[in-house]
């Protein structure tokens, strides 16, 4: 199994005020599959307090208290920089995402589910 790293852009948005920013980091892949999926969808970076730290770049006055909730700071999308591929999104039902992007997100989610429960 080939394990690689690739730069990703995490598009975050605060649903209370609409503030958005892009957090750049490394994503981890195994045989081309995005292995950080759970980290963002259900792991430590699912929590609003952790996401607010990334969104507001350490501005303590804007960060959320840690109650380990997860619906205020949303991920509009996570994009693999070198390919432009959308790896994850929490806005697939919103109108501003194209049908092609919605289908790509659904395909990724279905594949992740199948891989997890093989």
N, C-alpha and C positions, 0 to 999 in steps of 0.2 A: 504494500500500500504506500503510495506516494503522499507524503504530508508536505504541504507548502503553506506559505504565508503570502498574503496579497493585501495591498492597501484597500480599505473600504471607507466609504463616507456614510455616516449615520445621520439622517435628516430628522431632527427632533423638533417637536412643537409643543408649547404649553397651551392646553385647550382653554385655560382661563382668560388669557389675554392675546393669544395668537402669536406670541413671540416665537420665532423659529431660528435655529442655527444648525450648522453642520459640524459634526464631530468627526475628525479623521483619526483612524487607528488601523491596526493590523487585523485582518480576518484570517482565520485558520481553515484550511481545506484539506480533505483527505480524498484522494482520487477525484479531484474536481468538485467534491461535495462540500458545501458550507457547513462546517462542524460547529460553528458558534451559534447556530440557530437557537438552541435552548437557552444559551446565555442571555439572549435578548428577549426571547418570547416567554420564558418562565423562570429563568435563573436570577442571579443578582442584578442584572441590568433590566429586569422587568419592573423593579421597584421605583416608584416616583422619586424617592429621595436620591437614589443613585443617578437616575436620569437627569434630575434637576442640576446636579453637580456638573454633569457633562454639558447640559444645555446652557447654563449660565456661567460656565467656565470658572467655577470656584467663587463666584460672587455670593458670599454667605447671606447677604440681605435678601436675596431672591430665591435661595434654595428652600426646598420643602422639608418640613420635619420628617423624621423617619418613622412612619407608621406602616411601612411595607405594603402600602397600597399600590395600585398600578393602573390608573386610568386618566390621570391628569396630564402627564407628559407622554405624548404618543410618538411613535416612530412612523413618520410618513413613508420612509423607505430606507433600506440599507442597500447601497450600490457598490458593486465591485468596480474599483477605479479603472483597472486595466481593460475590462471588457464592457463596462456600462451595464452589466446584468443586475437586475433588481433581485436581491437575495431574500428580502423579507419586507413586509409592509403591514401596517395595522389600519390602513385606510382604504382597503379594497372596495368598500361600499360607497365611498365618497365620489361625488360627481367629477372632481377634477383629475381623477386618475383614468387613463385611457383603457378601453376594453382590452387592448393587447397587454398592458401592464397588469390588469386584473387577472387575466388568464395565466400570465407568467407566475404571479404570486400563488394562485390556486395550484398550479402544477408543482411548484416548489413545496408547498405545504403538504400536498398529497404524497409526494416522493419522500419527504421527511417522515411522514406518518408510516408509510410502508416500510421504510428502512428501520424505523424504531421498533416495529412490531413483527419483523420477519421471524 
